Amino acid sequence: MTYKNIYAVYKGEKFLDLGTAEELAKRFKVKKETVWFWNSPANKRRAKKKRKIAIKIEEENK
């Protein structure tokens, strides 16, 4: 059984998308590591309206 995290991506207060790191990376044309960085405390501290952030919603069983 594999667990995949579900993330919600925002830019400022605007909701952009929802999915796993792999799905979001494909949609935004970035690496999945970038999606993980969007969820990092360092990115959230720097976040302004111009920066994307990802918030972990839940773990999905696959």
C-alpha positions, -999 to +999 in steps of 0.1 A: +000+000+000+014+034-010+004+067+005+003+098-016-003+133-002-030+155-017-021+192-020-041+223-026-021+250-045-028+287-040-013+319-054-020+345-028-056+339-018-066+324-052-071+286-053-053+272-084-055+234-082-058+202-062-039+169-066-009+147-057+026+162-061+030+142-093-003+154-108+004+190-099+039+189-113+026+177-146-001+204-147+022+233-137+051+219-158+075+217-128+093+189-109+074+172-081+102+185-058+090+220-066+055+211-054+071+198-022+090+230-018+058+250-022+046+232+009+078+239+029+079+263+059+107+284+041+084+290+011+054+299+033+075+324+052+086+341+020+052+339+004+036+370-010+008+373-035+032+364-063+044+331-049+026+297-051+021+277-019+009+242-014-010+230+016-012+193+024-048+182+026-047+145+033-030+112+025-045+090-001-042+052-001-032+037-034 
